[in-house]
Amino acid sequence: DYGLLNVYGGQLIGEFCHVAVDCQVGDWEDEGQCNVTCGNGYQLQRRPILVEPQRGGLLRPPNLQRTVPCVETDCSPIDADGLPVDCEVSDWQDSTSCSVTCGKGTKEQERSVITSPVY
């Protein structure tokens, strides 16, 4: 800003002065989200410019963005709707025929894992 140095008795004494304004930046702020939803990733951060330099003030710092590590600990599998995916198995299938042809007997059945859970 320009301002008067001194006013005395209605008369200007002195001259206008030139005041430099330095660049001012804010604290680091997250930009978006971690690049992964599970495990180790990175996060972009930026520093906002609060005041631009004026009249020869100090210029903005060279680095106004950085990449920092981030860790997302929820590693359960999710479906297209963002819901957890549990272990999924097939229907029961006969794996052997009945042990007798008449009366009470036994037979074995099995089912397969379609989707394994991830731990």
MORA-V478643 format. One record per run of one state. SS is the DSSP state (h for helix, s for strand, l for the rest). FROM is the first residue (numbers start at 1). LEN is the number of residues. Records with the same first field share a line. If there is no record, write none. Layout:
# MORA-V478643
SS=FROM-LEN + FROM-LEN
This chain:
# MORA-V478643
l=1-1 + 9-2 + 19-2 + 22-2 + 32-7 + 52-2 + 55-10 + 73-5 + 79-5 + 85-3 + 90-3 + 95-14 + 111-2 + 116-4
s=2-7 + 11-8 + 21-1 + 24-8 + 39-13 + 54-1 + 65-8 + 78-1 + 84-1 + 88-2 + 93-2 + 109-2 + 113-3
